[in-house]
């Protein structure tokens, strides 16, 4: 007999992991061996438009986890499923039967297909003679979906009241932040399994068919795998200063081995301390850059918040104010958006099916213009901040939140192209691609989502540029054609340079006129279905 923890691509860590803690606790009390199972499902990844970078990140994390689990004397077995995705539950149950598994533990995934898959596992498991008892638990969010409800018991669709209720729950239950116990490598009650030899020797694939990552080496340098790397990004955010004079997007976190948070009195100069005022500055590298690690669950959101609170000298979460002008509260509120979008996805499955949350905007008429879409993708729109951001996405697989908002708003409102095209393109490039947050961000920008930016508030990309990149460093770093410019010209060279000087730059003219585009979007949203 054996107990299995089924690890998913959103909970790739050995510590502070609820399903793993439950599985190892059960193995311990029942004196059974513990096996960790991971299923690589290429068809699923393709259907969900997962980027090759994200899959490569999964594989790199799996390689590290293999040895981390081995050090805990637990085998990690990777099942590569190349067939139809609907056959996966049956395949896995057969595998579990062959191992004589009695109990299966997994953290829940809230995407509609994944929920259906887990329900099939539950149903099929129940119908068989060899019974595997599956247990699915909540771990992805700080507060589990369904717990934050309004007075009528319904899910919220607006962030501010939701966040008040969310914080209320957290403050009345500081235990929500308690870490789950790590598996104990010296536990004598955990037994050897006859298959352990084979399972320990099973290989971790270095690539997956259909997901060849051409810039894998570069991604490995800027987004190293593993919990230690995640911790080093966290330490960098909590302890180091955001540079104020030059674009520091190329700095890497401190050496991974040194990364251990050491709480001490914080000044407002650390990234965390300055976050309340600087979080919208895309040129200062002012945010944590933890999203790839949080999306893959390489570190838990609980752990991040625990450290942030300690660093700001707060005794515990009861002393945090989400609106106060200090970094910890503001940062916690941003991590809250991650919970919020997961709660929305769990409560309103239509958002993971390509539908707008606000059904009244389902008939907005979008332009069909592959050339405009291509210019946006390649960062050749003639709007410097949009181009810098898109080139950054293509080069790094990541963008600052403000840049995501600017580029998404530009695609949907200035180019009037369908938000789903942008959502898919982001997903195909991002290393932190996550359905709930990506869809939430796109629908916010397109004004079709929960708590969206109202349609009549259209970002002016040039004034946004002056706010997000006042120094122009970010644009100069990613748009080398403009590296000789400064002042107003860096944000809008077409309007601020004479014709000859502009021509010399070999930089495109703006592909649309912002003022006209703004009028068009007003018409189309006011009367969806009309021209
Ligand atoms: P920090 O500012 O340090 O925030 C800490 C963490 O809080 C983040 O790592 C993230 O987990 C969470 N967070 C912060 N802001 C948000 C937000 N607005 N929504 C949800 N979670 C948030 N985030 C993803 O993780 N994956 C995506 O695929 C994704 N797509 C997006 C698409 C659009 C159009 C927009 C507008 C936003 C998207 N976001 C996405 C949210 C946000 O932009 C990123 O989480 C953030 O930029 C990551 O940088 P950071 O880790 O330095 O964030």
Boltz pocket constraint, residues with backbone or C-beta under 6 A from the ligand:
constraints:
  - pocket:
      binder: B
      contacts: [[A, 279], [A, 287], [A, 288], [A, 289], [A, 290], [A, 291], [A, 292], [A, 294], [A, 295], [A, 331], [A, 334], [A, 335], [A, 336], [A, 337], [A, 338], [A, 339], [A, 341], [A, 399], [A, 400], [A, 401], [A, 402], [A, 404], [A, 405], [A, 408], [A, 426], [A, 430], [A, 432], [A, 433], [A, 434], [A, 435], [A, 437], [A, 438], [A, 439], [A, 440], [A, 441], [A, 442], [A, 445]]
      max_distance: 6.0
